[in-house]
Amino acid sequence: MNPRLVEIALRKQRLQLRAEAQRDDMVHRLRGIDATLDRLDAAREHLAWAKEKAPLLSIGVLTVLALKPRLTLRLARRAWVGWLLLRQARGRPLAALL
């Protein structure tokens, strides 16, 4: 057999083994990212659902506003305090907001 053909065949085999090792390494490295991407896809799907159902969700919110004003005020106050805490955690001044 031609020595050049043998050399080419050996080189091809080494490249195939190296490519397989690289694929295995890539799969191992991407294993952690896969779960995060799945969560992002699920969040995107939920957001798309909420956009489709915006009128229905608005009716639900307005119904809760009308039937449970205390609950609405309590939730609004919690949201306000949460927003203030977030601003404080980011280092922005709160004096102008209180």
Secondary structure, 3 states (H helix, E strand, C coil): CCHHHHHHHHHHHHHHHHHHHHHHHHHHHHHHHHHHHHHHHHHHHHHHHHHHCHHHHHHHHHHHHHHCHHHHHHHHHHHHHHHHHHHHHCCCCCCCCC
